[in-house]
Amino acid sequence: MEDAALALRSDRGEHRAVRSALGAALFLVAATAAGCAPTLNVLGVYFPGWLVSGFVALVVAYALVWWLGRRPGERALAQSGLFFCSLTVVAGLLVWWIFFSGF
């Protein structure tokens, strides 16, 4: 009985160590990525580039889904939530890559 309790405590300790190591790695990635984000001056207010890319992606995805919804054969695809989310992510990454990557 004591061996089972000891093994359970040991597993919990390892679980905490792994979670805290993952948390530290995530914090490190977020801290280094946040420092190099471009900012845009929009009417005197500075917005981060990722926010502008996300907004443009939402507008593009909505326009494309609206256009597909008007076509009879594509109506089911246009009403799919997964399609809209995927299209938004792809459009956002493309906008970021084209305007902010500096290639």
ChimeraX attribute file (.defattr): number of C-alpha atoms within 10 A of each C-alpha:
attribute: neighborCount
match mode: 1-to-1
recipient: residues
	/A:1	5
	/A:2	7
	/A:3	8
	/A:4	9
	/A:5	10
	/A:6	11
	/A:7	11
	/A:8	12
	/A:9	12
	/A:10	12
	/A:11	12
	/A:12	12
	/A:13	12
	/A:14	12
	/A:15	12
	/A:16	12
	/A:17	12
	/A:18	12
	/A:19	12
	/A:20	12
	/A:21	12
	/A:22	12
	/A:23	12
	/A:24	12
	/A:25	12
	/A:26	11
	/A:27	12
	/A:28	11
	/A:29	11
	/A:30	11
	/A:31	11
	/A:32	10
	/A:33	10
	/A:34	10
	/A:35	8
	/A:36	8
	/A:37	14
	/A:38	13
	/A:39	15
	/A:40	15
	/A:41	10
	/A:42	9
	/A:43	6
	/A:44	7
	/A:45	8
	/A:46	11
	/A:47	14
	/A:48	13
	/A:49	18
	/A:50	18
	/A:51	14
	/A:52	17
	/A:53	21
	/A:54	18
	/A:55	14
	/A:56	17
	/A:57	22
	/A:58	19
	/A:59	13
	/A:60	16
	/A:61	22
	/A:62	16
	/A:63	12
	/A:64	14
	/A:65	20
	/A:66	14
	/A:67	13
	/A:68	17
	/A:69	16
	/A:70	11
	/A:71	11
	/A:72	8
	/A:73	10
	/A:74	13
	/A:75	15
	/A:76	11
	/A:77	14
	/A:78	20
	/A:79	14
	/A:80	11
	/A:81	10
	/A:82	11
	/A:83	14
	/A:84	18
	/A:85	13
	/A:86	12
	/A:87	19
	/A:88	22
	/A:89	17
	/A:90	14
	/A:91	20
	/A:92	23
	/A:93	15
	/A:94	15
	/A:95	19
	/A:96	20
	/A:97	13
	/A:98	11
	/A:99	11
	/A:100	15
	/A:101	11
	/A:102	7
	/A:103	6
